[in-house]
Amino acid sequence: MRIPSFILLVVLATGRLVSQVNAPPRVEATPALEDNSFFIEEAYNQEEGVVQHISGFLYTTTPKRQLAYSFTQEWPLAGELHQISYTLPLMLTAADHQTGVGDIFLNYRYQLTDHQNWAAISPRLSFLLPTGSASRGLGSGVLGVQLNLPASKRLSDPLVAHANLGVTYLPHLSTELGSGKTVKHSLTTFNAGGSIIWLAAETFNVMLEYTTNHSVDRFDNGAVEESNQTILCPGVRFAINAGNLQIVPGIGFPLFLTRDDSSMGAFLYLSFEHPF
């Protein structure tokens, strides 16, 4: 299987990050809002004694009108080195009125390097639980696994960059064809992307995120189907600090691109972060 060129480029960039993790500590930059992205994962684990609650609302119109809501809760585990979290998705499809919980993510992340190094790197391992109904199109119906490697770098006082590289594997899927016949297949999806964040003020950011997925579907009869989807999302976010509570609202306007189509959507973000 030919690996797409965009993934090779991100591999090279990530290798450069890893090769320089022992470089001298960076010059301390002005504190600013850095860790509330929409489609890109940052490499900052939760601080010790601080929990974060994240809600995301995504509205799309293609291939059908759909509202997807996700709730993520992140907890530090015995310090900042380890982090556990879960993501609970809820989907509402207007076309066929299908509503319900999707596949739940259980996540573990390790802070390999932090902002004191040349770049922050935090590998993540996730298990995808088959909690969504596969027959209703809300889940895969199988236990899946996902690996993601996020890296974050403060380029200068007003600029932060993030890069992601990952893979998701869903084995032994069953899909019912229109004829009533069921086919077995396994789906592997490679993801790569990055973002650039302008820290316009200590509590206000302008964002541009890019992520792309390359999926390879292998059927038991030997057939292989491949597809790509790219998301380009400009957006803004800001922070409201109320004592020990930080509230971060944000809004983005993602552009979804495939080989045959393109469509716009809307994304609303809301985070609450506080000590526990």
C-alpha positions as CSV (number, residue, x, y, z in Angstrom):
1,M,0.0,0.0,0.0
2,R,1.4,3.4,-1.0
3,I,1.6,5.8,2.0
4,P,0.3,9.3,1.0
5,S,2.9,12.0,0.7
6,F,1.3,14.2,3.3
7,I,1.8,11.4,5.9
8,L,5.4,11.0,5.0
9,L,5.9,14.8,5.4
10,V,4.4,14.7,8.9
11,V,6.5,11.6,9.8
12,L,9.6,13.6,8.9
13,A,8.5,16.6,10.9
14,T,7.7,14.5,13.9
15,G,11.0,12.7,13.6
16,R,12.7,16.1,13.7
17,L,10.7,17.0,16.9
18,V,11.8,13.7,18.6
19,S,15.4,14.1,17.6
20,Q,15.6,17.5,19.3
21,V,13.8,16.8,22.6
22,N,17.1,17.1,24.5
23,A,17.9,20.5,23.2
24,P,18.3,23.3,25.8
25,P,15.1,24.6,27.5
26,R,13.3,27.3,25.6
27,V,13.2,30.9,26.6
28,E,10.1,31.4,28.8
29,A,7.4,33.0,26.8
30,T,4.5,35.2,27.9
31,P,1.7,33.1,29.5
32,A,-1.2,32.7,27.1
33,L,-4.2,30.5,26.2
34,E,-2.6,27.5,24.3
35,D,-4.5,24.3,24.9
36,N,-8.1,24.4,23.5
37,S,-8.0,23.3,19.9
38,F,-10.9,21.9,17.9
39,F,-9.7,19.1,15.4
40,I,-6.0,19.0,16.4
41,E,-4.8,17.4,19.6
42,E,-2.2,19.4,21.6
43,A,0.6,17.7,23.6
44,Y,-0.1,19.3,27.0
45,N,-1.3,16.9,29.7
46,Q,-3.5,18.2,32.5
47,E,-1.7,19.9,35.4
48,E,-1.7,18.1,38.7
49,G,-5.0,18.7,40.6
50,V,-6.8,20.2,37.6
51,V,-9.7,18.6,35.6
52,Q,-11.0,19.7,32.3
53,H,-14.6,19.2,30.8
54,I,-14.8,19.7,27.1
55,S,-17.9,20.0,24.9
56,G,-17.9,20.1,21.1
57,F,-20.9,20.7,18.8
58,L,-20.4,19.9,15.1
59,Y,-23.0,20.7,12.5
60,T,-22.6,19.3,8.9
61,T,-24.8,19.1,5.9
62,T,-23.1,16.5,3.7
63,P,-23.8,13.7,3.0
64,K,-26.8,14.5,5.2
65,R,-27.6,17.0,7.9
66,Q,-26.1,15.9,11.1
67,L,-25.4,17.4,14.6
68,A,-22.7,15.6,16.5
69,Y,-22.0,16.4,20.2
70,S,-19.0,15.1,22.1
71,F,-18.1,15.4,25.8
72,T,-14.5,14.8,27.0
73,Q,-13.3,14.8,30.5
74,E,-9.5,14.8,31.2
75,W,-7.8,13.9,34.5
76,P,-4.2,13.9,35.6
77,L,-3.1,10.5,37.0
78,A,-0.7,10.9,40.0
79,G,0.8,14.0,38.5
80,E,1.3,15.6,35.1
81,L,3.2,12.7,33.5
82,H,0.1,10.5,33.0
83,Q,-3.4,11.5,31.9
84,I,-6.6,9.5,31.5
85,S,-9.7,10.7,29.8
86,Y,-12.9,9.5,28.0
87,T,-14.9,10.9,25.2
88,L,-18.7,10.3,25.0
89,P,-20.2,11.1,21.5
90,L,-23.9,11.8,20.8
91,M,-25.2,12.0,17.3
92,L,-28.4,13.3,15.7
93,T,-29.1,12.8,12.0
94,A,-31.9,14.9,10.7
95,A,-32.4,12.8,7.5
96,D,-33.4,9.6,9.1
97,H,-34.0,10.8,12.7
98,Q,-31.3,8.5,14.1
99,T,-30.2,9.7,17.6
100,G,-28.0,8.0,20.1
101,V,-24.7,7.4,21.8
102,G,-21.8,6.6,19.5
103,D,-18.6,4.6,20.3
104,I,-17.0,5.7,23.6
105,F,-13.2,6.5,23.6
106,L,-11.1,5.5,26.7
107,N,-7.8,7.3,26.5
108,Y,-4.4,7.2,28.2
109,R,-1.7,9.8,27.4
110,Y,2.0,10.0,28.5
111,Q,3.9,13.2,28.7
112,L,7.1,12.1,26.9
113,T,8.5,15.7,26.9
114,D,7.0,19.0,28.1
115,H,7.3,22.7,27.2
116,Q,10.7,22.8,29.0
117,N,12.1,20.8,26.1
118,W,12.4,21.8,22.5
119,A,8.9,20.6,22.0
120,A,6.1,19.0,24.0
121,I,5.3,15.4,22.9
122,S,2.5,13.2,24.4
123,P,1.7,9.9,22.7
124,R,-1.9,8.7,23.3
125,L,-3.4,5.2,23.2
126,S,-7.2,4.9,23.0
127,F,-9.7,2.0,22.9
128,L,-12.9,2.5,21.0
129,L,-15.8,0.7,22.8
130,P,-18.6,-0.6,20.6
131,T,-21.3,1.3,22.5
132,G,-23.0,2.8,19.5
133,S,-25.6,0.8,17.4
134,A,-23.9,-0.4,14.2
135,S,-27.2,-1.2,12.6
136,R,-28.4,2.4,13.1
137,G,-25.1,3.9,11.8
138,L,-24.1,5.2,15.3
139,G,-21.1,2.9,15.9
140,S,-18.7,0.3,14.4
141,G,-19.9,-2.7,16.4
142,V,-16.4,-3.8,17.2
143,L,-13.6,-3.0,19.6
144,G,-11.1,-0.6,18.0
145,V,-7.8,0.9,18.9
146,Q,-6.3,4.3,18.1
147,L,-2.7,5.6,18.4
148,N,-2.0,9.3,18.1
149,L,1.2,11.3,18.4
150,P,0.7,15.0,19.1
151,A,3.6,17.5,19.3
152,S,3.4,21.1,20.3
153,K,5.9,23.9,19.9
154,R,5.9,27.6,20.9
155,L,7.5,29.1,17.8
156,S,7.7,32.6,19.2
157,D,5.9,34.8,21.8
158,P,2.7,35.2,19.6
159,L,2.8,31.9,17.7
160,V,2.2,28.2,18.6
161,A,2.2,25.2,16.3
162,H,0.8,21.7,16.7
163,A,1.3,18.5,14.7
164,N,-0.5,15.2,14.8
165,L,0.2,11.8,13.3
166,G,-1.9,8.7,14.1
167,V,-3.7,5.5,13.1
168,T,-7.1,3.9,13.9
169,Y,-7.8,0.2,13.4
170,L,-11.3,-1.4,13.4
171,P,-11.1,-5.1,12.8
172,H,-13.8,-7.6,11.7
173,L,-16.4,-5.1,10.7
174,S,-19.8,-6.4,9.3
175,T,-21.7,-4.4,6.7
176,E,-25.1,-5.4,5.4
177,L,-25.5,-4.8,1.7
178,G,-28.8,-3.8,0.0
179,S,-29.3,-7.5,-1.1
180,G,-29.3,-8.6,2.5
181,K,-25.8,-10.1,2.2
182,T,-23.3,-9.3,5.0
183,V,-19.7,-8.7,4.1
184,K,-16.7,-8.7,6.5
185,H,-13.9,-6.2,6.4
186,S,-11.3,-4.3,8.4
187,L,-10.8,-0.5,8.3
188,T,-7.5,1.3,8.9
189,T,-7.5,5.1,9.0
190,F,-4.3,7.2,9.0
191,N,-4.5,10.8,10.2
192,A,-2.1,13.6,9.9
193,G,-2.4,17.3,10.4
194,G,-1.3,20.5,12.1
195,S,-2.3,23.9,13.2
196,I,-0.9,27.4,13.7
197,I,-2.3,29.5,16.6
198,W,-1.8,33.3,16.8
199,L,-1.9,34.4,20.5
200,A,-3.4,37.8,19.7
201,A,-3.9,38.4,23.4
202,E,-3.3,36.5,26.6
203,T,-6.9,35.3,26.5
204,F,-7.8,35.5,22.8
205,N,-6.5,33.3,20.0
206,V,-6.9,33.2,16.2
207,M,-6.6,29.6,14.8
208,L,-6.1,27.7,11.6
209,E,-6.3,23.9,11.7
210,Y,-5.7,21.3,9.0
211,T,-6.2,17.6,9.3
212,T,-6.6,14.8,6.7
213,N,-7.6,11.2,7.0
214,H,-6.7,8.4,4.6
215,S,-8.9,5.3,5.1
216,V,-8.1,1.8,3.7
217,D,-11.0,-0.7,3.8
218,R,-9.9,-4.4,3.3
219,F,-12.6,-6.9,2.5
220,D,-12.4,-10.6,3.1
221,N,-12.8,-11.3,-0.6
222,G,-9.6,-9.4,-1.2
223,A,-11.2,-6.1,-2.4
224,V,-9.7,-2.8,-1.1
225,E,-11.4,0.6,-1.0
226,E,-9.5,3.8,-0.2
227,S,-10.9,7.2,0.6
228,N,-9.6,10.6,1.8
229,Q,-11.2,13.5,3.8
230,T,-9.5,16.8,4.6
231,I,-10.7,19.4,7.1
232,L,-9.5,23.0,7.0
233,C,-10.9,25.0,9.9
234,P,-10.3,28.7,10.7
235,G,-11.6,29.8,14.1
236,V,-11.2,31.8,17.3
237,R,-11.3,31.0,21.0
238,F,-11.1,33.1,24.1
239,A,-10.8,32.6,27.9
240,I,-12.9,33.8,30.8
241,N,-11.1,33.5,34.1
242,A,-13.3,33.5,37.2
243,G,-11.1,32.7,40.2
244,N,-9.9,29.1,39.8
245,L,-12.3,28.4,37.0
246,Q,-11.3,29.0,33.4
247,I,-14.1,29.0,30.8
248,V,-13.0,28.8,27.1
249,P,-15.7,29.3,24.4
250,G,-14.7,29.0,20.7
251,I,-16.1,28.8,17.2
252,G,-14.8,27.4,14.0
253,F,-16.1,27.0,10.4
254,P,-14.7,23.8,9.0
255,L,-14.4,23.1,5.3
256,F,-14.7,19.4,4.5
257,L,-13.0,18.2,1.3
258,T,-13.2,14.8,-0.4
259,R,-12.3,13.7,-3.8
260,D,-15.8,14.2,-5.1
261,D,-17.4,16.9,-2.9
262,S,-16.9,19.8,-0.5
263,S,-19.1,21.3,2.2
264,M,-19.0,23.8,5.0
265,G,-19.9,23.2,8.6
266,A,-20.0,24.9,12.0
267,F,-18.2,23.9,15.2
268,L,-18.9,25.3,18.7
269,Y,-16.4,24.6,21.5
270,L,-16.8,25.0,25.3
271,S,-14.3,24.1,28.0
272,F,-14.4,24.3,31.8
273,E,-11.2,23.8,33.7
274,H,-10.8,23.9,37.5
275,P,-9.0,22.4,40.5
276,F,-10.4,19.3,42.2
